[in-house]
Amino acid sequence: MTLLFFPDWTNGLPSDFLILHFFVGAVIFPFNMIHAKARKIDSQNPQEAANGYKNSDNATFFGYEEIN
């Protein structure tokens, strides 16, 4: 898609911009989606979130783990 607007980039000029696009698409966008879902679950269960989901069903992993 970027090559449609910058066709001379195929000769190896600024590839950093393409790497930045990949980083946003592969790292930042999925992180934001997961983070938003986690905040939504926490806002629906404020008591469990405050307590670290210790009283919830142990069959489902919420990302919290106690280290003894």
C-alpha positions as CSV (number, residue, x, y, z in Angstrom):
1,M,0.0,0.0,0.0
2,T,2.8,2.4,0.8
3,L,4.4,1.7,-2.6
4,L,1.4,3.2,-4.3
5,F,2.2,6.6,-2.8
6,F,6.0,6.2,-2.7
7,P,7.0,4.0,-5.7
8,D,10.7,5.0,-5.5
9,W,11.0,3.3,-2.1
10,T,11.7,-0.1,-3.7
11,N,15.3,0.9,-4.3
12,G,16.0,0.7,-0.6
13,L,15.7,4.3,0.5
14,P,13.9,4.7,3.9
15,S,12.9,1.2,4.9
16,D,12.5,2.4,8.5
17,F,9.0,3.6,7.7
18,L,8.0,0.1,6.5
19,I,9.5,-1.4,9.7
20,L,7.5,1.1,11.7
21,H,4.3,0.1,9.9
22,F,5.1,-3.6,10.7
23,F,5.8,-2.8,14.4
24,V,2.5,-0.9,14.8
25,G,0.6,-3.7,13.0
26,A,2.3,-6.6,14.7
27,V,2.9,-5.3,18.2
28,I,1.1,-2.1,19.2
29,F,-2.3,-2.9,17.6
30,P,-2.7,-6.4,19.2
31,F,-1.4,-5.1,22.5
32,N,-4.1,-2.3,22.5
33,M,-6.8,-4.9,21.7
34,I,-5.8,-7.2,24.5
35,H,-5.3,-4.3,26.9
36,A,-8.8,-2.9,26.1
37,K,-10.4,-6.4,26.6
38,A,-8.6,-6.8,30.0
39,R,-9.7,-3.4,31.1
40,K,-13.3,-4.2,30.1
41,I,-13.2,-7.5,32.1
42,D,-11.7,-5.6,35.1
43,S,-14.3,-2.9,34.9
44,Q,-17.1,-5.6,34.9
45,N,-15.6,-7.3,37.9
46,P,-14.0,-4.6,40.1
47,Q,-14.0,-6.6,43.3
48,E,-12.2,-9.6,41.6
49,A,-9.8,-7.3,39.9
50,A,-8.9,-5.6,43.2
51,N,-8.3,-8.9,44.8
52,G,-6.2,-10.4,41.9
53,Y,-8.9,-12.9,40.8
54,K,-8.0,-15.1,43.7
55,N,-11.6,-16.2,44.3
56,S,-12.5,-16.8,40.7
57,D,-12.8,-20.2,39.0
58,N,-9.3,-21.8,38.6
59,A,-10.2,-23.5,35.4
60,T,-9.8,-20.2,33.5
61,F,-6.5,-18.4,33.5
62,F,-6.7,-14.6,33.8
63,G,-3.0,-13.9,33.7
64,Y,-2.5,-13.6,37.4
65,E,-0.2,-16.2,39.2
66,E,0.9,-16.3,42.7
67,I,4.6,-16.9,43.4
68,N,5.2,-18.7,46.6
